[in-house]
């Protein structure tokens, strides 16, 4: 029998929680119904973005078709997806 070498890696609790908790993304999609003002308002009100950040995201969505607006646990993302969906925004949980 040959000796088998096993390499062990130690992870901190923060490293583990980052991988476990941050594996879902809330994606905001471009649509033909919402105004820039409404999208910006929702990003500021519900996701606590600044005016400048929200405007940048709105432009990314407009030009690229989509933008990740939040990362977190499935439950956290799902809560915000429902809120933004209720506001009429096109969002998905990935």
Secondary structure, DSSP 4 states (H G I P E B T S, - for coil): ------------HHHHHHHHHT-EEEEEE--SS--HHHHHHHHHHHH---HHHHHHHHHHHHHHSEEEEEEE-HHHHHHHHHHHHHTT-EEEE-
